[in-house]
Amino acid sequence: MAARGLLADGFRSCPPPVDNPAMGRLLVLIVLVVAGVWLVRRALRARVAKPDLQPRPEAQGDLVSCARCGMHLPRAEARAAGERLYCSEEHARLGPPPGAQR
């Protein structure tokens, strides 16, 4: 004969489900409050962020590559040394990297 609450294999059975409608209402209320706060914060953040999204001015002129490091920059900002263009005065002073064709 099996002991009370034990199954034939010695394990206890699961307790019966508890019907607690007040707890269910509380959980639904919490979820609704969290969703409402999230929606309000999202709406406020979108309203504040819109004025900050202004288009950037287009870069004038074409892009050139530095003869030393290969970085691209507008032609107006490039430094010329001989026939080559560089991204900075230092790279213009150093010249092309070792092993580059002149």
Backbone hydrogen bonds, N-H to C=O, Kabsch-Sander energy under -0.5 kcal/mol:
donor,donor_aa,acceptor,acceptor_aa,energy
6,L,3,A,-1.7
7,L,11,F,-3.0
10,G,7,L,-1.8
13,S,5,G,-1.5
19,D,17,P,-0.5
20,N,18,V,-0.9
23,M,20,N,-0.5
24,G,20,N,-1.5
25,R,21,P,-2.2
26,L,22,A,-2.1
27,L,23,M,-2.3
28,V,24,G,-2.2
29,L,25,R,-2.5
30,I,26,L,-2.4
31,V,27,L,-2.3
32,L,28,V,-2.4
33,V,29,L,-2.3
34,V,30,I,-2.5
35,A,31,V,-2.5
36,G,32,L,-2.4
37,V,33,V,-2.5
38,W,34,V,-2.3
39,L,35,A,-2.3
40,V,36,G,-2.3
41,R,37,V,-2.5
42,R,38,W,-2.3
43,A,39,L,-2.3
44,L,40,V,-2.4
45,R,41,R,-2.5
46,A,42,R,-2.1
47,R,43,A,-1.8
48,V,44,L,-2.0
49,A,45,R,-2.1
50,K,46,A,-1.3
52,D,48,V,-0.5
53,L,49,A,-0.7
53,L,50,K,-1.1
54,Q,52,D,-1.8
64,V,73,L,-3.0
66,C,71,M,-2.2
67,A,85,L,-2.5
70,G,66,C,-1.1
73,L,64,V,-2.3
75,R,62,D,-2.3
77,E,74,P,-1.4
78,A,74,P,-0.7
78,A,75,R,-0.7
79,R,86,Y,-3.0
81,A,84,R,-2.5
84,R,81,A,-1.6
86,Y,79,R,-3.1
92,A,88,S,-2.0
93,R,89,E,-2.3
94,L,90,E,-2.5
95,G,91,H,-2.0
100,A,97,P,-1.9
